[in-house]
């Protein structure tokens, strides 16, 4: 299932933002990504179901506020994904420099 998490550029963007910021509200995330409530909710739910993020719901005054944080598992898996992508890029660079005849994914 974790492989499917990285099939979506929106989920990768969410994980990147959480990696950099630590936590973020739904409203802030929606503004940063310029996506609809429904689209964002679906992707956040997938990340939550995979235990990549935690969700905290509370009220600020009378307004509900939902905050998301990256879990240790989410951080570990995201770093592993980034390392894999770095390896792919390295292989592509080597292939483009003529030092390899094929690219290893």
Protein Blocks (a to p, Z undefined) as FASTA:
>chain_A
ZZmmmmpmklmmmmmmmmmnopacfklmmmmnopafklmmmmmmmmmmnopaccddddeh
jaccddddddfklmmmmmmmmmmmmmmmmmmmmmmnopafbdcZZ
